[in-house]
């Protein structure tokens, strides 16, 4: 019995965030909840959105609840709650995010923020952008009012920039030829093109998925990476304010440079001219970072126990950890 109990404790510990990570505490307003995922999405005063994965026994949260949250950061950018305390109710909130789509017939906008996708109505909102409707990829700040029943209605929307990539989370519905479809929120179907040669993990309708997609000039989405195990931190992640992809895994090809994470589809990016991959080989365990440019995804950093290539710093470290040239300059 003692051995079984010990094994159970070890298994449970494996699911926890790294012990070295310090808990984060913040005040926020709940802007959406998802019973299936066991999450609540909060927005802080400045519009910062965080997704919190709730513990069993956490208080029942409603949209509009003011909360104080203490949580540990997870590898996928969401948080594992340690404690959640409800302190009152709010009639409004501010959210910062990236537009996934504007549904004209429903007069609502789907937004990706903090590792979740949620919606608010936009029928009567005012915008400060040059156009009257938000477009996919627009970075926005929205002031929303919280109505009875938990619906969000935008009082104002400001466009503050544009993202080249977006993180989509939802339920896989179907694969139709070279297009993947997911339900981000109720009646919020999103179609993503799957490039030729991309290998998808095994999927069945109803699976939770997290996709990173590039946003085309016409608002279309093209898959960069897909993780069918939402929340475990073993797939690719979107960083750098939506302009950089980071993934840990094994090299499966050197041209283009391709890394397959433990879970999910591989990430490929081009290697800049003049940068050598000497010292790296297929099968190596690495951490890869790629930045989206006008030419597509391009390598910015490649790191393993053999060495590091940091294109941003103009350095190329070889397997012995020293620079590739005797004079310490880039290859």
Kinemage of the C-alpha trace (Angstrom):
@kinemage 1
@onewidth
@group {chain A} dominant
@subgroup {mainchain}
@vectorlist {calphas} color= white
{ca unk a 1} P 0.000 0.000 0.000
{ca unk a 2} L 2.835 2.385 0.862
{ca unk a 3} L 4.425 1.690 -2.532
{ca unk a 4} L 1.130 2.388 -4.348
{ca unk a 5} L 0.664 5.630 -2.422
{ca unk a 6} L 4.214 6.703 -3.242
{ca unk a 7} L 3.691 6.013 -6.949
{ca unk a 8} L 0.479 8.042 -6.880
{ca unk a 9} L 2.295 10.975 -5.308
{ca unk a 10} L 5.058 10.789 -7.928
{ca unk a 11} L 2.498 10.715 -10.756
{ca unk a 12} L 0.646 13.693 -9.307
{ca unk a 13} L 3.874 15.655 -8.903
{ca unk a 14} L 4.667 15.130 -12.584
{ca unk a 15} L 1.553 17.116 -13.499
{ca unk a 16} L 2.533 20.139 -11.416
{ca unk a 17} L 4.400 23.227 -12.711
{ca unk a 18} L 8.127 23.406 -12.081
{ca unk a 19} L 8.804 24.031 -8.402
{ca unk a 20} L 11.233 26.805 -9.273
{ca unk a 21} L 8.388 28.902 -10.696
{ca unk a 22} L 7.045 31.457 -8.231
{ca unk a 23} L 3.321 31.981 -7.850
{ca unk a 24} L 1.802 35.091 -9.433
{ca unk a 25} L -1.001 37.009 -7.737
{ca unk a 26} L -3.327 39.432 -9.491
{ca unk a 27} L -6.711 41.133 -9.329
{ca unk a 28} L -9.025 40.614 -12.278
{ca unk a 29} L -12.534 40.334 -13.631
{ca unk a 30} L -13.800 37.019 -15.027
{ca unk a 31} L -14.716 37.562 -18.700
{ca unk a 32} L -15.484 33.956 -19.655
{ca unk a 33} L -15.457 30.453 -18.214
{ca unk a 34} L -15.166 27.014 -19.794
{ca unk a 35} L -16.464 24.096 -17.750
{ca unk a 36} L -15.101 21.561 -20.262
{ca unk a 37} L -11.535 22.877 -19.910
{ca unk a 38} L -11.981 23.719 -16.242
{ca unk a 39} L -10.801 27.278 -16.849
{ca unk a 40} L -11.693 30.883 -16.128
{ca unk a 41} L -10.367 33.809 -18.151
{ca unk a 42} L -9.632 37.007 -16.256
{ca unk a 43} L -8.878 40.550 -17.418
{ca unk a 44} L -6.851 42.905 -15.224
{ca unk a 45} L -7.243 46.684 -15.083
{ca unk a 46} L -4.853 47.356 -17.984
{ca unk a 47} L -6.477 44.715 -20.184
{ca unk a 48} L -3.998 41.871 -19.583
{ca unk a 49} L -5.847 38.572 -20.091
{ca unk a 50} L -4.881 35.339 -18.310
{ca unk a 51} L -6.372 31.839 -18.485
{ca unk a 52} L -6.525 30.060 -15.127
{ca unk a 53} L -6.909 26.291 -14.829
{ca unk a 54} L -9.034 25.820 -11.722
{ca unk a 55} L -8.501 23.246 -9.007
{ca unk a 56} L -11.231 20.882 -7.896
{ca unk a 57} L -13.188 22.630 -5.183
{ca unk a 58} L -12.502 26.124 -6.517
{ca unk a 59} L -15.375 28.585 -5.984
{ca unk a 60} L -17.988 28.689 -8.730
{ca unk a 61} L -17.095 31.682 -10.872
{ca unk a 62} L -19.455 33.730 -12.994
{ca unk a 63} L -18.656 36.205 -15.725
{ca unk a 64} L -18.281 39.561 -14.005
{ca unk a 65} L -16.873 38.180 -10.741
{ca unk a 66} L -14.050 40.250 -9.277
{ca unk a 67} L -11.353 37.861 -8.137
{ca unk a 68} L -7.941 37.724 -6.540
{ca unk a 69} L -5.990 34.856 -8.073
{ca unk a 70} L -2.776 33.193 -6.941
{ca unk a 71} L -1.459 30.798 -9.582
{ca unk a 72} L 1.612 29.128 -11.003
{ca unk a 73} L 2.612 29.780 -14.634
{ca unk a 74} L 2.435 26.765 -16.947
{ca unk a 75} L 4.576 26.052 -19.995
{ca unk a 76} L 1.724 26.819 -22.404
{ca unk a 77} L 1.226 30.363 -21.072
{ca unk a 78} L -1.806 29.580 -18.911
{ca unk a 79} L -1.833 29.345 -15.102
{ca unk a 80} L -2.608 26.629 -12.550
{ca unk a 81} L -4.599 28.138 -9.705
{ca unk a 82} L -3.469 27.854 -6.113
{ca unk a 83} L -6.256 29.994 -4.714
{ca unk a 84} L -9.130 32.068 -6.107
{ca unk a 85} L -11.079 34.500 -3.949
{ca unk a 86} L -14.212 36.287 -5.122
{ca unk a 87} L -14.335 39.901 -3.865
{ca unk a 88} L -17.378 41.308 -5.662
{ca unk a 89} L -18.986 42.018 -9.016
{ca unk a 90} L -17.955 44.204 -11.955
{ca unk a 91} L -20.090 45.825 -14.639
{ca unk a 92} L -17.240 46.296 -17.109
{ca unk a 93} L -13.736 45.175 -18.032
{ca unk a 94} L -10.912 45.987 -20.437
{ca unk a 95} L -9.356 43.281 -22.624
{ca unk a 96} L -6.314 43.229 -24.889
{ca unk a 97} L -6.141 40.562 -27.568
{ca unk a 98} L -5.851 39.606 -31.225
{ca unk a 99} L -8.922 39.422 -33.456
{ca unk a 100} L -9.663 35.948 -34.813
{ca unk a 101} L -12.740 36.944 -36.807
{ca unk a 102} L -15.588 39.410 -37.009
{ca unk a 103} L -18.956 37.693 -37.436
{ca unk a 104} L -21.049 40.340 -39.121
{ca unk a 105} L -24.348 38.427 -38.986
{ca unk a 106} L -23.966 37.831 -35.262
{ca unk a 107} L -22.463 41.284 -34.651
{ca unk a 108} L -19.687 39.821 -32.546
{ca unk a 109} L -15.911 39.554 -32.517
{ca unk a 110} L -13.844 36.480 -31.657
{ca unk a 111} L -10.632 37.348 -29.822
{ca unk a 112} L -7.569 35.298 -28.870
{ca unk a 113} L -5.936 36.349 -25.600
{ca unk a 114} L -4.112 34.682 -22.736
{ca unk a 115} L -4.354 31.174 -24.188
{ca unk a 116} L -8.116 31.275 -24.819
{ca unk a 117} L -10.553 32.365 -27.514
{ca unk a 118} L -13.747 34.131 -26.480
{ca unk a 119} L -16.326 36.475 -27.978
{ca unk a 120} L -18.018 39.788 -27.337
{ca unk a 121} L -20.808 41.542 -29.173
{ca unk a 122} L -19.806 44.557 -31.242
{ca unk a 123} L -23.037 45.716 -32.829
{ca unk a 124} L -23.160 49.185 -31.278
{ca unk a 125} L -19.504 49.687 -30.392
{ca unk a 126} L -17.382 52.650 -31.380
{ca unk a 127} L -13.973 52.097 -32.943
{ca unk a 128} L -10.930 54.313 -33.231
{ca unk a 129} L -9.458 52.316 -36.100
{ca unk a 130} L -9.406 53.573 -39.668
{ca unk a 131} L -12.040 50.948 -40.571
{ca unk a 132} L -15.330 50.228 -38.861
{ca unk a 133} L -14.869 46.473 -38.449
{ca unk a 134} L -11.987 44.666 -36.729
{ca unk a 135} L -10.023 42.335 -39.005
{ca unk a 136} L -8.231 39.054 -38.268
{ca unk a 137} L -4.832 39.796 -36.774
{ca unk a 138} L -5.766 43.239 -35.433
{ca unk a 139} L -4.354 43.824 -31.959
{ca unk a 140} L -7.120 45.545 -30.051
{ca unk a 141} L -8.002 47.053 -26.708
{ca unk a 142} L -11.714 46.700 -26.001
{ca unk a 143} L -13.751 48.134 -23.147
{ca unk a 144} L -16.660 45.773 -22.607
{ca unk a 145} L -19.750 45.970 -20.438
{ca unk a 146} L -20.931 42.823 -18.680
{ca unk a 147} L -24.633 42.174 -19.117
{ca unk a 148} L -26.990 40.002 -17.091
{ca unk a 149} L -26.450 36.410 -18.111
{ca unk a 150} L -22.725 36.931 -18.640
{ca unk a 151} L -22.630 38.323 -22.173
{ca unk a 152} L -19.983 40.904 -23.097
{ca unk a 153} L -20.780 43.982 -25.198
{ca unk a 154} L -18.007 46.241 -26.495
{ca unk a 155} L -18.460 49.920 -25.682
{ca unk a 156} L -15.275 50.837 -27.588
{ca unk a 157} L -12.559 49.079 -29.585
{ca unk a 158} L -9.150 50.563 -30.348
{ca unk a 159} L -6.812 48.969 -32.890
{ca unk a 160} L -3.244 49.240 -31.594
{ca unk a 161} L -1.295 47.088 -34.062
{ca unk a 162} L -1.353 43.922 -36.122
{ca unk a 163} L -0.151 40.371 -35.417
{ca unk a 164} L 1.218 37.999 -38.035
{ca unk a 165} L 0.279 34.890 -36.073
{ca unk a 166} L -2.422 33.937 -33.612
{ca unk a 167} L -3.063 31.148 -31.138
{ca unk a 168} L -6.362 29.327 -31.596
{ca unk a 169} L -7.852 26.937 -29.056
{ca unk a 170} L -11.048 24.997 -29.336
{ca unk a 171} L -12.676 21.730 -30.302
{ca unk a 172} L -11.651 19.865 -33.448
{ca unk a 173} L -14.681 19.284 -35.691
{ca unk a 174} L -13.353 17.932 -38.994
{ca unk a 175} L -10.541 17.725 -41.532
{ca unk a 176} L -11.835 18.528 -44.997
{ca unk a 177} L -9.079 17.901 -47.511
{ca unk a 178} L -6.328 20.398 -46.716
{ca unk a 179} L -8.465 22.410 -44.302
{ca unk a 180} L -8.864 21.849 -40.597
{ca unk a 181} L -11.923 23.170 -38.776
{ca unk a 182} L -12.235 23.937 -35.094
{ca unk a 183} L -15.001 25.384 -32.953
{ca unk a 184} L -13.394 28.183 -30.977
{ca unk a 185} L -16.591 29.225 -29.173
{ca unk a 186} L -20.290 28.578 -29.734
{ca unk a 187} L -21.037 29.204 -33.440
{ca unk a 188} L -17.436 30.332 -33.835
{ca unk a 189} L -16.095 27.922 -36.450
{ca unk a 190} L -12.587 28.691 -37.686
{ca unk a 191} L -11.044 27.144 -40.817
{ca unk a 192} L -7.262 26.694 -41.027
{ca unk a 193} L -5.342 25.644 -44.160
{ca unk a 194} L -2.892 22.776 -43.632
{ca unk a 195} L 0.236 23.189 -45.802
{ca unk a 196} L 1.377 20.260 -47.930
{ca unk a 197} L 3.791 17.985 -46.112
{ca unk a 198} L 2.606 18.905 -42.607
{ca unk a 199} L 1.960 15.824 -40.458
{ca unk a 200} L -0.923 16.215 -38.032
{ca unk a 201} L -1.329 14.249 -34.800
{ca unk a 202} L -4.162 11.731 -34.679
{ca unk a 203} L -7.415 13.667 -34.277
{ca unk a 204} L -11.040 12.777 -33.728
{ca unk a 205} L -14.055 15.108 -33.549
{ca unk a 206} L -14.394 16.520 -30.051
{ca unk a 207} L -10.661 16.623 -29.280
{ca unk a 208} L -9.336 19.765 -27.602
{ca unk a 209} L -6.661 21.345 -29.775
{ca unk a 210} L -4.352 24.341 -29.705
{ca unk a 211} L -3.208 25.682 -33.063
{ca unk a 212} L -0.748 28.383 -33.990
{ca unk a 213} L -1.677 29.908 -37.331
{ca unk a 214} L -0.199 32.511 -39.646
{ca unk a 215} L -2.636 35.240 -40.669
{ca unk a 216} L -2.765 36.069 -44.387
{ca unk a 217} L -3.389 39.512 -45.842
{ca unk a 218} L -6.928 38.384 -46.661
{ca unk a 219} L -7.567 37.267 -43.073
{ca unk a 220} L -7.128 33.564 -43.824
{ca unk a 221} L -5.293 31.187 -41.473
{ca unk a 222} L -2.452 28.791 -42.356
{ca unk a 223} L -1.318 26.227 -39.816
{ca unk a 224} L 2.111 26.653 -38.237
{ca unk a 225} L 1.760 24.064 -35.481
{ca unk a 226} L -0.998 22.041 -33.822
{ca unk a 227} L -1.106 20.394 -30.408
{ca unk a 228} L -3.874 17.908 -29.667
{ca unk a 229} L -3.008 17.883 -25.966
{ca unk a 230} L -4.083 21.357 -24.920
{ca unk a 231} L -2.492 22.574 -21.724
{ca unk a 232} L 0.382 20.131 -21.252
{ca unk a 233} L 3.059 22.474 -22.556
{ca unk a 234} L 4.571 19.829 -24.858
{ca unk a 235} L 3.694 21.528 -28.147
{ca unk a 236} L 4.807 24.788 -29.743
{ca unk a 237} L 4.081 28.155 -28.123
{ca unk a 238} L 3.514 31.624 -29.525
{ca unk a 239} L 5.787 34.245 -27.932
{ca unk a 240} L 7.284 37.635 -28.732
{ca unk a 241} L 3.954 39.501 -28.848
{ca unk a 242} L 2.613 37.099 -31.453
{ca unk a 243} L 5.608 37.216 -33.791
{ca unk a 244} L 7.738 34.289 -32.650
{ca unk a 245} L 7.232 30.527 -32.289
{ca unk a 246} L 9.124 28.472 -29.731
{ca unk a 247} L 9.260 24.678 -29.637
{ca unk a 248} L 11.263 21.989 -27.842
{ca unk a 249} L 11.786 18.604 -29.449
{ca unk a 250} L 13.897 16.599 -31.864
{ca unk a 251} L 15.286 17.760 -35.205
{ca unk a 252} L 13.617 15.789 -38.005
{ca unk a 253} L 15.107 17.694 -40.972
{ca unk a 254} L 17.819 20.297 -41.538
{ca unk a 255} L 16.414 21.858 -44.723
{ca unk a 256} L 14.086 23.412 -43.922
{ca unk a 257} L 15.017 23.193 -40.251
{ca unk a 258} L 12.218 21.155 -38.674
{ca unk a 259} L 11.675 20.265 -35.026
{ca unk a 260} L 8.994 17.862 -33.777
{ca unk a 261} L 7.743 18.428 -30.216
{ca unk a 262} L 6.822 15.573 -27.893
{ca unk a 263} L 3.153 16.209 -28.686
{ca unk a 264} L 1.730 17.901 -31.777
{ca unk a 265} L 2.872 18.749 -35.285
{ca unk a 266} L 6.435 19.771 -36.243
{ca unk a 267} L 7.553 23.383 -36.752
{ca unk a 268} L 9.668 24.302 -39.795
{ca unk a 269} L 11.587 27.482 -40.504
{ca unk a 270} L 14.194 28.717 -42.942
{ca unk a 271} L 17.846 29.166 -41.960
{ca unk a 272} L 19.196 32.656 -42.804
{ca unk a 273} L 21.901 32.883 -45.444
{ca unk a 274} L 25.380 32.609 -43.947
{ca unk a 275} L 24.235 30.664 -40.886
{ca unk a 276} L 25.668 27.146 -40.647
{ca unk a 277} L 24.058 24.239 -38.820
{ca unk a 278} L 27.391 22.453 -38.426
{ca unk a 279} L 27.371 20.424 -35.225
{ca unk a 280} L 23.622 19.788 -35.323
{ca unk a 281} L 22.069 16.622 -36.732
{ca unk a 282} L 18.716 14.924 -37.234
{ca unk a 283} L 17.627 13.413 -33.916
{ca unk a 284} L 19.218 16.086 -31.718
{ca unk a 285} L 17.071 17.359 -28.837
{ca unk a 286} L 16.858 21.127 -29.208
{ca unk a 287} L 14.964 24.294 -28.388
{ca unk a 288} L 14.001 26.205 -31.543
{ca unk a 289} L 12.814 29.786 -31.937
{ca unk a 290} L 11.585 31.168 -35.262
{ca unk a 291} L 10.409 34.671 -36.115
{ca unk a 292} L 7.749 35.511 -38.681
{ca unk a 293} L 9.090 37.739 -41.468
{ca unk a 294} L 7.814 38.761 -44.891
{ca unk a 295} L 9.574 35.635 -46.212
{ca unk a 296} L 7.900 33.340 -43.654
{ca unk a 297} L 9.266 31.760 -40.501
{ca unk a 298} L 13.029 32.268 -40.092
{ca unk a 299} L 15.390 30.815 -37.488
{ca unk a 300} L 16.348 33.173 -34.662
{ca unk a 301} L 17.735 30.715 -32.087
{ca unk a 302} L 18.678 27.032 -31.927
{ca unk a 303} L 19.979 25.600 -28.681
{ca unk a 304} L 21.022 22.182 -27.404
{ca unk a 305} L 23.703 20.663 -25.203
{ca unk a 306} L 25.928 20.750 -28.303
{ca unk a 307} L 25.860 24.532 -28.554
{ca unk a 308} L 23.779 27.527 -29.543
{ca unk a 309} L 23.013 29.470 -32.695
{ca unk a 310} L 21.657 32.915 -31.830
{ca unk a 311} L 20.934 34.809 -35.038
{ca unk a 312} L 19.734 37.843 -33.117
{ca unk a 313} L 23.124 38.242 -31.494
{ca unk a 314} L 24.991 37.286 -34.665
{ca unk a 315} L 26.616 34.327 -32.913
{ca unk a 316} L 27.013 30.706 -33.962
{ca unk a 317} L 28.224 28.372 -31.240
{ca unk a 318} L 29.501 24.934 -32.268
{ca unk a 319} L 29.360 21.609 -30.450
{ca unk a 320} L 32.202 22.564 -28.082
{ca unk a 321} L 30.326 25.746 -27.108
{ca unk a 322} L 32.797 28.031 -28.918
{ca unk a 323} L 32.184 30.274 -31.900
{ca unk a 324} L 32.546 28.714 -35.344
{ca unk a 325} L 35.438 31.016 -36.398
{ca unk a 326} L 38.794 31.455 -34.649
{ca unk a 327} L 38.305 35.212 -34.508
{ca unk a 328} L 34.895 34.903 -32.846
{ca unk a 329} L 32.937 36.336 -35.768
{ca unk a 330} L 29.871 34.839 -37.384
{ca unk a 331} L 30.433 32.076 -39.951
